[in-house]
Amino acid sequence: MNQAAAAQQSVDASAHSHARGRVHRLATLATVLAGQRDAENAAGTAMRMLDHATGMESRRIHERIVAVRDAITSVSDGRASAELAERVTDMTGAHLRAG
């Protein structure tokens, strides 16, 4: 089983787990998809991650969200990546680094 399939299986299995667990599983899947240069699906998955993370006050979750954003924007500068970056900035206050 490849990494993306394994990560998707983990997300599917998390339907009844706690919200933080779902956020971390979605973050893993989005990061794997970005690593495979599938930025559109990665960004869509990351948006689902943000939906689940809304309202969570956790430094670790915020760091994970920023890491996912950085992984996706490093492989794409398309509209989905830009929308994700804007939403992450709004949610965490962490701006994209220039460069």
Residue frames relative to the residue before (quaternion, step in Angstrom):
aa qw qx qy qz dx dy dz
M 1.0000 0.0000 0.0000 0.0000 0.00 0.00 0.00
N 0.3867 -0.7324 0.5048 0.2434 3.59 -0.84 0.91
Q 0.7166 -0.4744 0.2999 0.4140 3.57 -1.27 0.34
A 0.6661 0.5045 -0.3142 0.4506 3.59 0.87 -0.89
A 0.6568 0.5010 -0.3149 0.4673 3.59 0.94 -0.83
A 0.6497 0.5078 -0.3123 0.4716 3.57 0.98 -0.81
A 0.6589 0.4942 -0.3086 0.4757 3.59 0.96 -0.84
Q 0.6390 0.5148 -0.3259 0.4694 3.60 1.01 -0.79
Q 0.6314 0.5281 -0.3270 0.4642 3.57 0.99 -0.80
S 0.6391 0.5205 -0.3131 0.4717 3.58 1.03 -0.78
V 0.6336 0.5137 -0.3216 0.4808 3.59 1.02 -0.81
D 0.6582 0.5171 -0.3087 0.4518 3.57 0.88 -0.94
A 0.6828 0.4886 -0.2780 0.4666 3.57 0.99 -0.84
S 0.6531 0.5470 -0.3096 0.4223 3.59 1.20 -0.42
A 0.3301 0.7872 -0.4791 0.2047 3.60 1.26 0.04
H 0.7815 0.2952 -0.1592 0.5261 3.58 1.03 -0.69
S 0.5005 0.6418 -0.4416 0.3776 3.59 1.21 0.31
H 0.6765 -0.4867 0.3479 0.4295 3.57 -1.25 0.12
A 0.6904 -0.5305 0.3164 0.3764 3.54 -1.21 0.62
R 0.6533 0.5159 -0.3337 0.4423 3.61 0.89 -0.82
G 0.6299 0.5346 -0.3286 0.4577 3.57 1.03 -0.75
R 0.6415 0.5121 -0.3179 0.4744 3.57 1.00 -0.83
V 0.6313 0.5315 -0.3353 0.4544 3.59 0.96 -0.85
H 0.6847 0.4795 -0.2939 0.4635 3.60 0.84 -0.92
R 0.6520 0.5041 -0.3239 0.4645 3.61 0.97 -0.75
L 0.6502 0.4927 -0.3142 0.4856 3.59 0.99 -0.80
A 0.6184 0.5388 -0.3403 0.4599 3.59 1.05 -0.73
T 0.6430 0.5150 -0.3198 0.4680 3.57 0.97 -0.83
L 0.6651 0.4973 -0.3073 0.4646 3.58 0.87 -0.92
A 0.6589 0.5052 -0.3161 0.4590 3.62 0.89 -0.88
T 0.6558 0.5110 -0.3090 0.4618 3.59 0.99 -0.82
V 0.6393 0.5102 -0.3220 0.4768 3.59 1.00 -0.82
L 0.6576 0.5045 -0.3118 0.4645 3.59 0.91 -0.88
A 0.6343 0.5105 -0.3308 0.4771 3.59 1.00 -0.76
G 0.6423 0.5303 -0.3144 0.4554 3.58 1.01 -0.80
Q 0.6809 0.4347 -0.2688 0.5246 3.56 1.23 -0.52
R 0.4669 -0.7124 0.3976 0.3413 3.57 1.39 0.18
D 0.4420 0.6452 -0.4732 0.4055 3.57 1.16 0.71
A 0.0830 -0.8737 0.4787 0.0240 3.53 0.66 1.22
E 0.6321 0.5451 -0.3493 0.4257 3.61 0.95 -0.76
N 0.7011 0.4350 -0.2686 0.4971 3.59 0.84 -0.94
A 0.6086 0.5483 -0.3495 0.4547 3.57 1.07 -0.70
A 0.6719 0.4910 -0.2962 0.4687 3.59 0.91 -0.90
G 0.6385 0.5217 -0.3251 0.4631 3.59 0.99 -0.77
T 0.6497 0.5016 -0.3015 0.4852 3.56 1.01 -0.85
A 0.6511 0.5161 -0.3113 0.4613 3.57 0.99 -0.84
M 0.6171 0.5281 -0.3495 0.4670 3.60 1.06 -0.66
R 0.6244 0.5107 -0.3345 0.4872 3.61 1.03 -0.73
M 0.6097 0.5497 -0.3379 0.4604 3.57 1.05 -0.82
L 0.6718 0.4974 -0.2963 0.4620 3.58 0.91 -0.93
D 0.5974 0.5589 -0.3612 0.4475 3.59 1.04 -0.71
H 0.7010 0.4559 -0.2620 0.4818 3.57 0.94 -0.89
A 0.7001 0.4871 -0.2671 0.4487 3.59 1.08 -0.67
T 0.4492 0.7057 -0.4525 0.3088 3.59 1.22 -0.31
G 0.8130 0.2398 -0.2144 0.4853 3.52 -0.85 1.06
M 0.5556 0.5951 -0.4057 0.4154 3.60 1.22 -0.16
E 0.1697 -0.7655 0.6151 0.0825 3.53 -0.86 1.00
S 0.3505 0.7150 -0.5138 0.3194 3.54 0.14 1.33
R 0.4348 -0.6990 0.5057 0.2581 3.56 -0.71 1.07
R 0.6514 0.5261 -0.3167 0.4457 3.58 0.95 -0.86
I 0.6473 0.4950 -0.3183 0.4845 3.60 0.96 -0.82
H 0.6578 0.5053 -0.3184 0.4588 3.60 0.90 -0.87
E 0.6401 0.5088 -0.3286 0.4726 3.60 0.98 -0.78
R 0.6482 0.5156 -0.3176 0.4616 3.58 0.98 -0.80
I 0.6320 0.5331 -0.3210 0.4620 3.57 1.01 -0.85
V 0.6635 0.4950 -0.3028 0.4723 3.59 0.90 -0.90
A 0.6438 0.5210 -0.3235 0.4575 3.60 0.98 -0.81
V 0.6383 0.5077 -0.3253 0.4786 3.59 1.01 -0.77
R 0.6358 0.5236 -0.3281 0.4625 3.59 0.91 -0.89
D 0.6770 0.4986 -0.2950 0.4538 3.58 0.88 -0.95
A 0.6334 0.5269 -0.3329 0.4587 3.60 1.02 -0.76
I 0.6972 0.4683 -0.2776 0.4664 3.57 0.93 -0.86
T 0.7002 0.4611 -0.2885 0.4625 3.60 0.84 -0.88
S 0.5913 0.5653 -0.3786 0.4329 3.59 1.20 -0.30
V 0.7434 0.3663 -0.2209 0.5141 3.60 1.20 -0.39
S 0.8003 0.1632 -0.0877 0.5702 3.59 1.23 -0.16
D 0.1314 -0.7615 0.6262 0.1036 3.53 -1.16 0.68
G 0.3301 0.7742 -0.4707 0.2648 3.56 1.23 0.55
R 0.7565 -0.4140 0.2813 0.4208 3.51 -1.38 0.11
A 0.6574 0.5137 -0.3203 0.4487 3.60 0.90 -0.89
S 0.6501 0.5067 -0.3105 0.4734 3.58 1.02 -0.80
A 0.6501 0.5172 -0.3121 0.4610 3.57 0.99 -0.84
E 0.6541 0.5011 -0.3122 0.4729 3.59 0.97 -0.84
L 0.6291 0.5227 -0.3258 0.4742 3.57 1.03 -0.80
A 0.6609 0.5147 -0.3138 0.4471 3.59 0.84 -0.97
E 0.6567 0.5083 -0.3127 0.4611 3.58 0.95 -0.84
R 0.6728 0.4922 -0.3029 0.4619 3.57 0.92 -0.87
V 0.6322 0.5176 -0.3342 0.4698 3.60 1.02 -0.74
T 0.6380 0.5146 -0.3281 0.4697 3.59 0.95 -0.82
D 0.6538 0.5115 -0.3131 0.4614 3.58 0.92 -0.88
M 0.7115 0.4757 -0.2528 0.4512 3.56 0.96 -0.89
T 0.8152 0.2804 -0.1100 0.4947 3.59 0.89 -0.95
G 0.4056 -0.6990 0.4826 0.3376 3.58 1.16 -0.58
A 0.5494 0.6090 -0.3963 0.4126 3.60 1.27 0.02
H 0.2370 -0.7894 0.5565 0.1047 3.57 -0.54 1.20
L 0.5790 -0.5543 0.4656 0.3751 3.54 -1.25 0.47
R 0.4209 -0.6786 0.5376 0.2706 3.55 -1.06 0.71
A 0.4525 -0.6618 0.5220 0.2912 3.54 -1.01 0.79
G 0.5840 0.6011 -0.4217 0.3461 3.52 -1.07 0.62
